């Protein structure tokens, strides 16, 4: 089994929380002791305020604030432990129903205290480490997307970890074309789409879109090794840093952690894969639509599809996932709209599959497909953000609200966009046919 990750976000729709409000919220929780219900409610409000980009902006670089919040969390933890001891000592004095209700409240308090310490604080630290000092808000937002993906991949590595990769589209950047040509000269001609590859392409309006990919493949390794390597590669990428530092820069991301079933373990076979084909050059290469995709499951007829469409795939790329991006791009070249191009592609696949794909022509739209009972995709409704993962535990750090795609009734296709990120109403659902 493999794991898919997708992250789409939009500019925050709420302000950055103020330090005094965060501290006041935890003070209110402390003052509510020993009434567990109000303690939990007040602490939950602080946890909600610290989610997403507003929370990172509030915490990044604010060591004194984190320390002050931590001291209040310590007091709440002490209360929780004391209350647990009291319940243990009162064994037999409470009815089973009352004891269950009291333990449920304490469990909820433990959960929110853990979330603030280990999710909110850690996210801010990791984003700050990726973005560096004096990062712009757009850069912090972009590196938050990357951190959300890394954290989700870490959780999904139990599904397979012989390789992992993430891909980012960056658009609305302010790097001029002449500068870009020089900056990507050494990295933009990788036909195998390996770690650090960059492709310059365009959206449907002709605006520049940059494609960045980071990959790690290793047959033997420990949990977390792949994301550590990806994190280091992304943090060291000066071109990515320059692009996402543009005031209006936007990003979208597809990631994957793999257990190889088709194709050897190698960087060229590590997902996501792009639509570039071998033996294309000049205008044919420049004008070709550009798509990136990742796959869970197996496209059982990928060999037949390669032959049917006469796909020109570089020899070292032997994974079945390559046909997703290439065939979708072929349909886009015929003038078909992205959703229909994607639907026409996946409807020809035999096997149980979960697929995520994004076209450079519409880099803000993530396309998802699910068919068969052996795979899963969950769309988390987070803070101005969609988090897509193959399991619920890939989204729970950011949200407890998610939509489960259904692939058992002939297949389902979903399109989500950054414009409505986090909103249930923004999820567009289609049948395979």
VEXKE-577114 format. One record per residue (C-alpha): residue number from 1; residue in three letters; x, y, z; chain. Coordinates in Angstrom, 2 decimals. Layout:
BEGIN
  seq  type     east    north       up  mol
  NUM   ALA        X        Y        Z    A
...
# end
This chain:
BEGIN
  seq  type     east    north       up  mol
    1   UNK     0.00     0.00     0.00    A
    2   UNK     1.08     3.57    -0.66    A
    3   UNK     0.01     6.95     0.67    A
    4   UNK    -1.16    10.04    -1.23    A
    5   UNK    -1.01    13.56     0.18    A
    6   UNK    -2.50    16.73    -1.30    A
    7   UNK    -2.52    20.22     0.19    A
    8   UNK    -4.37    23.27    -1.15    A
    9   UNK    -4.61    26.50     0.82    A
   10   UNK    -5.79    30.05     0.37    A
   11   UNK    -4.87    33.33     2.10    A
   12   UNK    -6.26    33.32     5.66    A
   13   UNK    -9.81    34.52     6.13    A
   14   UNK    -9.25    35.37     9.79    A
   15   UNK    -6.69    37.65    11.48    A
   16   UNK    -3.55    36.52    13.25    A
   17   UNK    -4.46    35.91    16.91    A
   18   UNK    -3.01    38.39    19.38    A
   19   UNK    -0.71    37.21    22.15    A
   20   UNK    -2.89    38.67    24.88    A
   21   UNK    -5.93    36.81    23.56    A
   22   UNK    -4.07    33.50    23.46    A
   23   UNK    -2.74    33.98    26.98    A
   24   UNK    -6.13    35.19    28.16    A
   25   UNK    -7.77    32.09    26.75    A
   26   UNK    -5.53    29.76    28.71    A
   27   UNK    -5.89    31.98    31.79    A
   28   UNK    -9.64    31.53    31.49    A
   29   UNK    -9.11    27.78    31.31    A
   30   UNK    -6.97    27.84    34.48    A
   31   UNK    -9.53    29.98    36.27    A
   32   UNK   -12.25    27.45    35.39    A
   33   UNK   -10.55    24.73    37.44    A
   34   UNK   -11.95    22.42    38.81    A
   35   UNK   -14.87    22.45    36.33    A
   36   UNK   -13.48    20.29    33.49    A
   37   UNK   -16.06    21.27    30.86    A
   38   UNK   -15.22    25.01    30.78    A
   39   UNK   -11.49    24.17    31.00    A
   40   UNK   -11.77    22.07    27.86    A
   41   UNK   -13.89    24.66    26.02    A
   42   UNK   -11.47    27.53    26.73    A
   43   UNK    -8.43    25.43    25.78    A
   44   UNK   -10.13    24.29    22.56    A
   45   UNK   -10.61    27.93    21.54    A
   46   UNK    -6.88    28.55    21.89    A
   47   UNK    -6.09    25.41    19.90    A
   48   UNK    -8.42    26.57    17.12    A
   49   UNK    -6.84    30.02    17.09    A
   50   UNK    -3.38    28.48    16.67    A
   51   UNK    -4.31    26.41    13.62    A
   52   UNK    -3.37    27.29    10.06    A
   53   UNK    -1.32    30.22     8.85    A
   54   UNK    -2.67    32.69    11.46    A
   55   UNK    -1.45    30.39    14.22    A
   56   UNK     2.00    30.00    12.68    A
   57   UNK     2.29    33.76    12.21    A
   58   UNK     1.38    34.25    15.87    A
   59   UNK     3.98    31.76    17.16    A
   60   UNK     6.90    31.93    14.74    A
   61   UNK     9.85    33.66    16.36    A
   62   UNK     7.89    34.31    19.55    A
   63   UNK     9.83    32.25    22.07    A
   64   UNK     8.59    34.22    25.06    A
   65   UNK     4.97    33.74    24.02    A
   66   UNK     5.48    29.99    23.56    A
   67   UNK     7.10    29.80    27.01    A
   68   UNK     4.23    31.72    28.60    A
   69   UNK     1.65    29.50    26.91    A
   70   UNK     3.61    26.39    27.95    A
   71   UNK     3.60    27.42    31.61    A
   72   UNK    -0.18    27.65    31.52    A
   73   UNK    -0.42    24.30    29.75    A
   74   UNK     1.71    22.83    32.55    A
   75   UNK    -0.84    24.01    35.10    A
   76   UNK    -3.66    22.49    33.11    A
   77   UNK    -1.72    19.23    32.80    A
   78   UNK    -1.18    19.17    36.56    A
   79   UNK    -4.93    19.62    37.08    A
   80   UNK    -5.70    16.82    34.64    A
   81   UNK    -3.30    14.45    36.41    A
   82   UNK    -4.72    15.38    39.81    A
   83   UNK    -8.27    14.85    38.62    A
   84   UNK    -7.35    11.45    37.19    A
   85   UNK    -5.87    10.45    40.55    A
   86   UNK    -9.03    11.57    42.31    A
   87   UNK   -11.16     9.42    40.00    A
   88   UNK    -8.91     6.42    40.65    A
   89   UNK    -9.23     6.97    44.40    A
   90   UNK   -13.01     7.24    44.10    A
   91   UNK   -13.31     3.81    42.55    A
   92   UNK   -16.74     2.43    43.41    A
   93   UNK   -18.11     5.76    44.61    A
   94   UNK   -19.32     6.83    41.15    A
   95   UNK   -21.77     5.08    38.89    A
   96   UNK   -20.38     3.55    35.71    A
   97   UNK   -22.07     6.26    33.66    A
   98   UNK   -20.66     9.12    35.75    A
   99   UNK   -17.19     7.60    35.72    A
  100   UNK   -17.29     7.17    31.95    A
  101   UNK   -18.41    10.78    31.46    A
  102   UNK   -15.70    12.12    33.77    A
  103   UNK   -12.99    10.10    32.03    A
  104   UNK   -14.25    11.25    28.63    A
  105   UNK   -13.84    14.89    29.66    A
  106   UNK   -10.32    14.25    30.90    A
  107   UNK    -9.48    12.40    27.69    A
  108   UNK   -10.67    15.40    25.69    A
  109   UNK    -8.57    17.73    27.83    A
  110   UNK    -5.50    15.53    27.39    A
  111   UNK    -6.11    15.53    23.64    A
  112   UNK    -6.26    19.31    23.26    A
  113   UNK    -3.26    19.91    25.54    A
  114   UNK    -1.26    17.41    23.48    A
  115   UNK    -2.40    19.06    20.23    A
  116   UNK    -1.21    22.51    21.26    A
  117   UNK     2.19    21.27    22.43    A
  118   UNK     2.89    18.68    19.76    A
  119   UNK     0.99    19.97    16.74    A
  120   UNK     0.65    23.76    16.96    A
  121   UNK     4.01    24.52    18.59    A
  122   UNK     5.85    21.94    16.48    A
  123   UNK     4.29    23.17    13.24    A
  124   UNK     5.41    26.74    13.96    A
  125   UNK     8.94    25.54    14.78    A
  126   UNK     9.22    23.43    11.64    A
  127   UNK     7.83    26.14     9.36    A
  128   UNK    10.22    28.66    10.86    A
  129   UNK    13.12    26.25    10.27    A
  130   UNK    12.10    25.82     6.62    A
  131   UNK    11.33    29.48     5.91    A
  132   UNK    14.28    31.01     7.78    A
  133   UNK    14.50    34.41     9.38    A
  134   UNK    12.61    37.44     8.05    A
  135   UNK    10.44    35.31     5.74    A
  136   UNK     7.52    37.00     4.01    A
  137   UNK     3.96    35.97     4.85    A
  138   UNK     3.64    34.34     1.44    A
  139   UNK     6.81    32.32     2.08    A
  140   UNK     5.59    31.24     5.51    A
  141   UNK     2.30    30.16     3.94    A
  142   UNK     4.13    28.12     1.29    A
  143   UNK     6.42    26.41     3.78    A
  144   UNK     3.39    25.68     5.98    A
  145   UNK     1.91    23.75     3.06    A
  146   UNK     5.17    21.78     2.81    A
  147   UNK     5.22    21.12     6.56    A
  148   UNK     1.63    19.90     6.52    A
  149   UNK     2.59    17.46     3.76    A
  150   UNK     5.72    16.25     5.57    A
  151   UNK     3.78    15.64     8.76    A
  152   UNK     1.08    13.72     6.91    A
  153   UNK     3.66    11.60     5.04    A
  154   UNK     5.32    10.74     8.36    A
  155   UNK     1.99     9.33     9.53    A
  156   UNK     1.35     7.49     6.26    A
  157   UNK     4.77     5.83     6.08    A
  158   UNK     3.26     2.77     7.74    A
  159   UNK     1.69     2.17     4.30    A
  160   UNK     5.15     1.99     2.68    A
  161   UNK     8.39     3.94     2.72    A
  162   UNK    10.78     2.64     0.07    A
  163   UNK    10.53     6.09    -1.52    A
  164   UNK     8.71     9.38    -1.08    A
  165   UNK     8.25    12.59    -3.01    A
  166   UNK     6.50    15.93    -2.97    A
  167   UNK     5.72    18.25    -5.86    A
  168   UNK     4.85    21.94    -5.67    A
  169   UNK     3.44    24.28    -8.27    A
  170   UNK     4.30    27.94    -7.62    A
  171   UNK     2.46    30.66    -9.50    A
  172   UNK     1.91    34.41    -9.25    A
  173   UNK     5.61    34.81    -8.50    A
  174   UNK     7.48    37.94    -9.61    A
  175   UNK    10.64    36.42   -11.11    A
  176   UNK    11.08    37.71   -14.67    A
  177   UNK    11.52    35.25   -17.54    A
  178   UNK    15.12    36.18   -18.28    A
  179   UNK    16.14    35.55   -14.70    A
  180   UNK    14.22    32.27   -14.63    A
  181   UNK    15.98    30.99   -17.74    A
  182   UNK    19.32    31.42   -16.04    A
  183   UNK    18.15    30.09   -12.67    A
  184   UNK    16.74    26.81   -13.97    A
  185   UNK    19.36    26.20   -16.68    A
  186   UNK    21.12    23.51   -14.66    A
  187   UNK    17.95    21.91   -13.26    A
  188   UNK    15.32    22.18   -15.94    A
  189   UNK    16.39    19.46   -18.37    A
  190   UNK    15.88    16.32   -16.30    A
  191   UNK    13.85    13.91   -18.41    A
  192   UNK    13.57    11.56   -15.42    A
  193   UNK    12.05    14.18   -13.09    A
  194   UNK    14.40    13.34   -10.22    A
  195   UNK    15.08    15.14    -6.95    A
  196   UNK    15.47    18.89    -7.37    A
  197   UNK    14.08    19.06   -10.91    A
  198   UNK    12.43    22.33   -11.93    A
  199   UNK    10.17    22.89   -14.92    A
  200   UNK     8.92    26.27   -16.12    A
  201   UNK     5.48    26.09   -17.72    A
  202   UNK     2.33    28.21   -17.99    A
  203   UNK    -1.26    28.22   -16.82    A
  204   UNK    -4.22    28.63   -19.15    A
  205   UNK    -3.80    32.42   -19.07    A
  206   UNK    -0.16    32.17   -20.13    A
  207   UNK     1.25    33.13   -16.72    A
  208   UNK     4.44    31.49   -15.52    A
  209   UNK     4.06    28.41   -13.31    A
  210   UNK     7.07    26.71   -11.73    A
  211   UNK     7.13    22.97   -11.03    A
  212   UNK     9.42    21.79    -8.19    A
  213   UNK     9.90    18.16    -7.19    A
  214   UNK    11.82    16.57    -4.32    A
  215   UNK    12.34    12.80    -4.12    A
  216   UNK    14.06    10.20    -1.99    A
  217   UNK    14.36     6.48    -2.77    A
  218   UNK    15.96     3.92    -0.46    A
  219   UNK    15.22     0.21    -0.14    A
  220   UNK    16.29     0.20     3.52    A
  221   UNK    15.56     2.98     5.98    A
  222   UNK    13.83     3.98     9.18    A
  223   UNK    10.58     5.85     9.65    A
  224   UNK    11.17     9.54     9.06    A
  225   UNK    14.34     9.17     6.97    A
  226   UNK    12.58    10.02     3.71    A
  227   UNK    10.87    13.15     4.99    A
  228   UNK    14.11    14.29     6.65    A
  229   UNK    15.84    14.09     3.26    A
  230   UNK    12.97    15.82     1.47    A
  231   UNK    12.84    18.53     4.13    A
  232   UNK    16.56    19.24     3.76    A
  233   UNK    16.35    19.39    -0.05    A
  234   UNK    13.39    21.76     0.04    A
  235   UNK    14.93    24.02     2.71    A
  236   UNK    18.16    24.32     0.69    A
  237   UNK    16.43    25.27    -2.56    A
  238   UNK    17.23    28.95    -3.14    A
  239   UNK    15.05    29.18    -6.25    A
  240   UNK    11.99    27.90    -4.40    A
  241   UNK    12.69    30.35    -1.58    A
  242   UNK    12.92    33.21    -4.06    A
  243   UNK     9.71    32.19    -5.84    A
  244   UNK     7.54    31.76    -2.74    A
  245   UNK     8.87    35.02    -1.25    A
  246   UNK     7.04    36.95    -3.96    A
  247   UNK     4.22    38.86    -2.22    A
  248   UNK     1.42    37.26    -4.25    A
  249   UNK     2.97    33.79    -4.65    A
  250   UNK     0.64    30.79    -4.33    A
  251   UNK     1.41    27.08    -4.08    A
  252   UNK    -0.29    23.70    -4.42    A
  253   UNK     1.19    20.35    -3.44    A
  254   UNK     0.91    16.64    -4.19    A
  255   UNK     2.96    14.16    -2.19    A
  256   UNK     3.37    10.41    -1.95    A
  257   UNK     5.01     7.68     0.10    A
  258   UNK     5.49     4.46    -1.82    A
  259   UNK     5.53     0.72    -1.47    A
  260   UNK     6.71    -0.34    -4.91    A
  261   UNK     4.48    -2.81    -6.71    A
  262   UNK     5.18    -1.83   -10.33    A
  263   UNK     8.64    -0.58   -11.25    A
  264   UNK    11.89    -0.81    -9.31    A
  265   UNK    12.69     1.41    -6.33    A
  266   UNK    14.41     4.45    -7.84    A
  267   UNK    14.06     8.22    -8.07    A
  268   UNK    12.70     8.07   -11.64    A
  269   UNK     9.94     5.74   -10.38    A
  270   UNK     9.24     7.75    -7.23    A
  271   UNK     5.89     9.52    -7.29    A
  272   UNK     4.74    12.11    -8.21    A
  273   UNK     5.48    11.68   -11.93    A
  274   UNK     5.15    14.34   -14.60    A
  275   UNK     3.82    14.16   -18.15    A
  276   UNK     7.10    14.88   -19.96    A
  277   UNK     7.83    12.39   -22.71    A
  278   UNK    11.17    11.44   -24.22    A
  279   UNK    12.27    12.56   -27.68    A
  280   UNK    10.33    15.80   -27.51    A
  281   UNK    12.26    18.97   -28.15    A
  282   UNK    11.84    22.55   -29.25    A
  283   UNK     8.31    23.83   -29.82    A
  284   UNK     6.79    20.38   -29.38    A
  285   UNK     8.20    20.20   -25.84    A
  286   UNK     7.42    23.81   -24.95    A
  287   UNK     3.81    23.66   -26.15    A
  288   UNK     2.93    20.32   -24.55    A
  289   UNK     0.44    20.50   -21.64    A
  290   UNK     2.04    19.70   -18.31    A
  291   UNK     0.55    17.43   -15.62    A
  292   UNK     1.84    15.88   -12.38    A
  293   UNK     0.24    12.84   -10.74    A
  294   UNK     0.61    10.21    -8.02    A
  295   UNK    -0.97     6.76    -7.72    A
  296   UNK    -2.01     4.26    -5.06    A
  297   UNK    -2.92     0.79    -6.26    A
  298   UNK    -2.10    -0.63    -9.68    A
  299   UNK    -3.07     0.32   -13.22    A
  300   UNK    -3.19    -3.28   -14.43    A
  301   UNK    -3.37    -2.36   -18.12    A
  302   UNK    -0.64     0.31   -18.10    A
  303   UNK     1.41    -1.63   -20.66    A
  304   UNK    -1.49    -1.75   -23.09    A
  305   UNK    -2.14     1.97   -22.57    A
  306   UNK     1.49     2.81   -23.29    A
  307   UNK     1.22     0.97   -26.58    A
  308   UNK    -2.24     2.27   -27.48    A
  309   UNK    -1.25     5.91   -27.02    A
  310   UNK     2.31     5.39   -28.29    A
  311   UNK     3.66     7.05   -25.16    A
  312   UNK     7.31     8.03   -25.40    A
  313   UNK     8.44     7.29   -21.86    A
  314   UNK    12.10     7.33   -20.86    A
  315   UNK    13.45     3.81   -20.30    A
  316   UNK    14.30     4.12   -16.57    A
  317   UNK    10.68     5.07   -15.77    A
  318   UNK     8.84     1.78   -15.38    A
  319   UNK     6.13     2.63   -12.85    A
  320   UNK     2.52     2.41   -13.97    A
  321   UNK     1.85     5.87   -12.50    A
  322   UNK     3.52     7.53   -15.50    A
  323   UNK     0.52     6.85   -17.74    A
  324   UNK    -1.74     9.07   -15.59    A
  325   UNK     0.07    12.32   -16.29    A
  326   UNK     1.03    11.54   -19.89    A
  327   UNK    -2.41    10.46   -21.11    A
  328   UNK    -4.13    13.34   -19.28    A
  329   UNK    -1.71    15.74   -20.97    A
  330   UNK    -2.47    14.16   -24.34    A
  331   UNK    -6.19    14.85   -23.80    A
  332   UNK    -5.45    18.42   -22.70    A
  333   UNK    -3.54    18.91   -25.95    A
  334   UNK    -6.76    18.06   -27.78    A
  335   UNK    -8.44    21.05   -26.11    A
  336   UNK   -10.36    19.04   -23.51    A
  337   UNK   -10.97    20.76   -20.16    A
  338   UNK    -8.87    19.46   -17.22    A
  339   UNK   -11.64    17.62   -15.34    A
  340   UNK   -12.84    15.85   -18.48    A
  341   UNK    -9.28    15.12   -19.62    A
  342   UNK    -8.61    13.54   -16.25    A
  343   UNK   -11.89    11.61   -16.27    A
  344   UNK   -11.28    10.25   -19.77    A
  345   UNK    -7.87     9.08   -18.62    A
  346   UNK    -8.75     7.31   -15.38    A
  347   UNK   -11.88     5.69   -16.82    A
  348   UNK    -9.65     3.57   -19.07    A
  349   UNK    -7.68     2.10   -16.14    A
  350   UNK    -8.15    -1.48   -15.00    A
  351   UNK    -7.57    -2.15   -11.31    A
  352   UNK    -8.24    -0.60    -7.91    A
  353   UNK    -6.74     2.90    -7.83    A
  354   UNK    -6.54     6.17    -5.92    A
  355   UNK    -5.08     9.05    -7.91    A
  356   UNK    -4.16    12.68    -7.36    A
  357   UNK    -3.23    14.95   -10.27    A
  358   UNK    -2.73    18.65   -11.01    A
  359   UNK    -2.37    20.33   -14.38    A
  360   UNK    -0.16    23.39   -14.77    A
  361   UNK    -2.95    24.91   -16.84    A
  362   UNK    -5.00    25.07   -13.62    A
  363   UNK    -2.42    24.76   -10.80    A
  364   UNK    -4.91    25.73    -8.10    A
  365   UNK    -7.15    22.71    -8.80    A
  366   UNK    -6.41    19.26    -7.42    A
  367   UNK    -8.09    16.36    -9.23    A
  368   UNK    -8.77    13.12    -7.34    A
  369   UNK   -10.02     9.74    -8.52    A
  370   UNK   -10.96     6.64    -6.57    A
  371   UNK   -12.22     3.32    -7.86    A
  372   UNK   -12.34    -0.08    -6.23    A
  373   UNK   -12.49    -1.24    -2.64    A
  374   UNK    -8.77    -1.51    -1.97    A
  375   UNK    -7.94     2.20    -1.72    A
  376   UNK    -9.10     5.29     0.13    A
  377   UNK    -8.97     9.08    -0.10    A
  378   UNK   -10.06    11.53     2.59    A
  379   UNK   -10.48    15.27     2.06    A
  380   UNK    -9.85    17.13     5.31    A
  381   UNK   -11.66    20.45     5.82    A
  382   UNK    -9.01    22.44     7.66    A
  383   UNK    -8.35    26.12     8.39    A
  384   UNK    -8.57    27.73     4.90    A
  385   UNK    -7.05    24.50     3.64    A
  386   UNK    -7.85    21.14     2.10    A
  387   UNK    -5.66    18.28     3.33    A
  388   UNK    -6.03    15.12     1.26    A
  389   UNK    -4.69    11.79     2.53    A
  390   UNK    -5.13     8.09     1.99    A
  391   UNK    -6.09     7.55     5.63    A
  392   UNK    -7.88     9.71     8.24    A
  393   UNK    -4.70     9.82    10.32    A
  394   UNK    -3.12    11.82     7.51    A
  395   UNK    -5.54    14.72     8.13    A
  396   UNK    -6.17    14.61    11.89    A
  397   UNK    -3.34    16.97    12.81    A
  398   UNK    -5.16    19.78    11.05    A
  399   UNK    -8.82    18.82    11.34    A
  400   UNK   -11.33    16.28    12.63    A
  401   UNK   -13.71    17.08     9.74    A
  402   UNK   -13.28    15.22     6.48    A
  403   UNK   -15.11    13.79     3.49    A
  404   UNK   -14.44    10.17     2.56    A
  405   UNK   -14.48     9.51    -1.17    A
  406   UNK   -16.46     6.49    -2.35    A
  407   UNK   -14.88     4.32    -5.00    A
  408   UNK   -17.17     1.31    -4.77    A
  409   UNK   -20.12     2.57    -6.85    A
  410   UNK   -18.38     2.68   -10.21    A
  411   UNK   -15.74     5.22    -9.21    A
  412   UNK   -15.74     8.82    -8.04    A
  413   UNK   -13.83    11.89    -9.21    A
  414   UNK   -13.42    15.05    -7.14    A
  415   UNK   -12.10    18.51    -8.01    A
  416   UNK   -11.09    20.93    -5.25    A
  417   UNK    -9.59    24.40    -5.62    A
  418   UNK    -7.60    26.83    -3.51    A
  419   UNK   -10.34    29.46    -3.92    A
  420   UNK   -12.65    27.50    -1.63    A
  421   UNK   -10.00    25.74     0.47    A
  422   UNK   -11.49    24.31     3.65    A
  423   UNK   -15.11    24.64     2.54    A
  424   UNK   -17.42    21.66     2.13    A
  425   UNK   -19.31    23.47    -0.63    A
  426   UNK   -16.08    23.73    -2.68    A
  427   UNK   -15.86    19.97    -3.24    A
  428   UNK   -17.07    19.12    -6.77    A
  429   UNK   -17.99    15.47    -7.26    A
  430   UNK   -18.26    13.57   -10.55    A
  431   UNK   -18.92    10.00   -11.63    A
  432   UNK   -16.39     8.16   -13.78    A
  433   UNK   -18.87     8.08   -16.66    A
# end
